Amino acid sequence: MLSKAAQPSSTSLGPLPNSWEGDTNSLGQTFWTNSATRVKTYYDPRKPNPHPDGFAPIPPEGAPLPEGWEVVGRAVDGRNDVIFLDHNTHTSTAVDPRLGPLPDGWEAGRSSSGQAFWTNAERRIKTYYDPRKANPHPDDFAPIPVEGDPLPEGWEVVGKEVDGRRVVSYLDHNTHRSTTEDPRG
């Protein structure tokens, strides 16, 4: 619980909404948790949402986030955008801080539309799925090298071996569709 000195007066903001409690971490940062939703935020829930573009605090999946971190999200075109906020450095990232460093040869980037992607120049692979996580592609498809010219922004090529031949699919992360036709024409 917050000390009396750290708590805003009830006349300025009023009591916390149901299921919310305030506390302070070992770094002295004040945060609030909602026991019903498992949301943890470093912004007072009695104040208007400070996050732009429809982002709002969401509960982290899996293990707790490191001290001073918060996760916010929003739904866009049937997919969830998730951003991790580091209140220690006042920075944000699309990369889950619990994942650790990227494997050797991998680099993270962002498309002009803000989508996170990862590249491995040596292997000529570009993927829109974090290589530190389990393969999210169904039926054993996995990112494969791009042959020839680069794919258009937002596209990824995946493949797998079936009966001695390579089956290829092109994923359009802009429209969330896939095709067997190469988008480069």
C-alpha positions as CSV (number, residue, x, y, z in Angstrom):
1,M,0.0,0.0,0.0
2,L,1.1,3.6,-0.6
3,S,2.3,5.6,2.4
4,K,0.0,8.4,3.4
5,A,2.5,10.9,2.0
6,A,2.5,9.2,-1.4
7,Q,-1.3,9.0,-1.7
8,P,-3.0,11.9,-3.4
9,S,-5.7,13.4,-1.1
10,S,-9.1,12.0,-1.6
11,T,-10.5,15.4,-2.3
12,S,-8.2,15.8,-5.4
13,L,-8.7,12.4,-7.0
14,G,-11.1,10.5,-4.8
15,P,-10.8,6.9,-3.8
16,L,-9.3,4.3,-6.1
17,P,-11.8,2.4,-8.3
18,N,-12.9,-1.1,-7.2
19,S,-10.2,-3.8,-7.4
20,W,-7.4,-1.2,-7.7
21,E,-4.5,-0.9,-5.1
22,G,-1.5,1.3,-5.1
23,D,2.0,0.3,-4.1
24,T,5.7,1.3,-4.5
25,N,8.4,-0.9,-5.9
26,S,12.0,-1.2,-4.6
27,L,13.1,1.6,-6.9
28,G,10.6,4.0,-5.3
29,Q,8.2,4.0,-8.3
30,T,4.5,4.2,-7.5
31,F,2.3,1.7,-9.4
32,W,-1.3,0.5,-9.4
33,T,-2.6,-3.0,-9.8
34,N,-6.1,-4.3,-10.5
35,S,-6.7,-7.7,-8.8
36,A,-9.6,-8.4,-11.1
37,T,-7.9,-7.8,-14.4
38,R,-4.2,-8.4,-13.5
39,V,-3.4,-5.0,-15.0
40,K,-0.4,-3.2,-13.6
41,T,0.2,0.4,-14.5
42,Y,2.5,3.3,-13.5
43,Y,-0.3,5.8,-14.2
44,D,-3.0,6.5,-11.6
45,P,-6.2,4.8,-12.8
46,R,-8.2,7.8,-11.4
47,K,-6.8,10.0,-14.1
48,P,-7.6,9.9,-17.9
49,N,-5.7,7.4,-20.0
50,P,-2.4,9.0,-20.9
51,H,-1.6,6.6,-23.7
52,P,-2.1,7.8,-27.3
53,D,-3.9,6.1,-30.2
54,G,-6.2,3.9,-28.1
55,F,-3.4,2.1,-26.2
56,A,-4.3,1.1,-22.6
57,P,-2.7,-1.0,-19.9
58,I,-3.2,-4.8,-20.4
59,P,-2.1,-7.7,-18.2
60,P,1.2,-9.4,-19.2
61,E,1.0,-12.9,-20.4
62,G,3.3,-15.4,-18.6
63,A,5.9,-14.4,-16.1
64,P,5.8,-10.9,-14.5
65,L,7.6,-8.1,-16.2
66,P,10.8,-6.7,-14.8
67,E,10.5,-4.0,-12.1
68,G,9.5,-0.7,-13.6
69,W,8.0,-2.2,-16.8
70,E,4.4,-2.0,-18.1
71,V,2.6,-3.5,-21.1
72,V,0.0,-1.6,-23.1
73,G,-2.0,-2.8,-26.1
74,R,-4.8,-2.1,-28.5
75,A,-6.7,-4.0,-31.2
76,V,-6.2,-2.9,-34.8
77,D,-7.7,-4.7,-37.8
78,G,-8.2,-7.9,-35.9
79,R,-4.6,-8.0,-34.5
80,N,-3.2,-6.9,-31.2
81,D,-0.5,-4.2,-31.1
82,V,1.5,-4.5,-27.9
83,I,4.1,-2.1,-26.6
84,F,6.3,-2.5,-23.5
85,L,7.0,0.7,-21.5
86,D,10.2,1.0,-19.4
87,H,9.5,3.5,-16.7
88,N,13.1,3.2,-15.6
89,T,14.5,4.8,-18.8
90,H,11.3,6.4,-20.1
91,T,11.5,4.4,-23.3
92,S,9.2,1.9,-25.1
93,T,9.7,-1.1,-27.3
94,A,7.7,-3.8,-29.1
95,V,10.2,-6.4,-27.8
96,D,9.2,-8.2,-24.6
97,P,11.9,-7.4,-22.0
98,R,11.7,-10.9,-20.6
99,L,13.1,-12.5,-23.9
100,G,16.7,-11.4,-23.5
101,P,19.1,-10.5,-26.3
102,L,18.5,-11.5,-30.0
103,P,20.3,-14.6,-31.3
104,D,23.6,-14.0,-33.1
105,G,23.1,-12.5,-36.5
106,W,19.6,-11.1,-35.9
107,E,18.6,-7.4,-35.8
108,A,15.3,-5.7,-35.0
109,G,13.8,-3.0,-37.2
110,R,10.5,-1.2,-37.9
111,S,8.7,-0.7,-41.2
112,S,7.5,2.7,-42.3
113,S,4.0,1.8,-40.9
114,G,5.5,0.9,-37.5
115,Q,5.5,-2.9,-37.7
116,A,8.3,-4.6,-35.9
117,F,10.4,-7.0,-37.9
118,W,13.6,-9.0,-37.5
119,T,16.3,-9.7,-40.1
120,N,19.2,-12.1,-40.4
121,A,21.4,-10.7,-43.2
122,E,23.7,-13.7,-43.3
123,R,20.8,-16.1,-43.8
124,R,18.8,-13.6,-46.0
125,I,15.7,-14.0,-43.8
126,K,13.2,-11.2,-42.8
127,T,10.4,-12.1,-40.5
128,Y,7.7,-10.3,-38.6
129,Y,7.8,-12.7,-35.8
130,D,10.4,-12.4,-33.0
131,P,13.1,-15.2,-33.5
132,R,13.4,-15.6,-29.7
133,K,9.9,-17.0,-29.6
134,A,8.6,-20.4,-30.7
135,N,7.8,-20.7,-34.4
136,P,4.3,-19.2,-34.8
137,H,3.7,-20.5,-38.3
138,P,1.3,-23.5,-38.7
139,D,2.1,-26.8,-40.2
140,D,5.9,-26.5,-39.7
141,F,6.2,-23.6,-42.1
142,A,9.2,-21.4,-41.1
143,P,10.9,-18.2,-42.5
144,I,13.2,-19.0,-45.5
145,P,15.7,-17.0,-47.4
146,V,14.5,-14.4,-49.9
147,E,15.9,-15.2,-53.3
148,G,16.4,-12.3,-55.7
149,D,15.0,-8.8,-55.1
150,P,13.7,-7.9,-51.6
151,L,10.0,-8.5,-50.9
152,P,7.7,-5.5,-50.7
153,E,7.5,-3.9,-47.3
154,G,5.3,-6.0,-44.9
155,W,5.8,-9.2,-46.8
156,E,7.6,-12.4,-45.6
157,V,8.3,-15.7,-47.3
158,V,7.9,-19.0,-45.4
159,G,8.4,-22.6,-46.6
160,K,8.8,-26.2,-45.7
161,E,9.9,-29.5,-47.3
162,V,7.1,-31.8,-48.4
163,D,7.9,-35.1,-50.2
164,G,11.3,-33.8,-51.2
165,R,10.1,-30.4,-52.6
166,R,9.9,-27.0,-51.1
167,V,6.4,-25.6,-50.5
168,V,6.4,-21.8,-50.3
169,S,3.9,-19.2,-49.0
170,Y,4.1,-15.4,-49.0
171,L,2.6,-13.7,-46.0
172,D,1.3,-10.1,-46.3
173,H,1.5,-8.6,-42.8
174,N,-0.2,-5.5,-44.1
175,T,-3.5,-7.3,-44.9
176,H,-3.0,-10.4,-42.8
177,R,-3.3,-12.7,-45.8
178,S,-1.2,-15.3,-47.5
179,T,-0.7,-16.5,-51.1
180,T,1.5,-18.9,-53.0
181,E,2.1,-16.1,-55.7
182,D,5.3,-14.1,-55.4
183,P,4.2,-10.4,-54.8
184,R,7.2,-9.2,-56.8
185,G,5.4,-10.3,-60.0
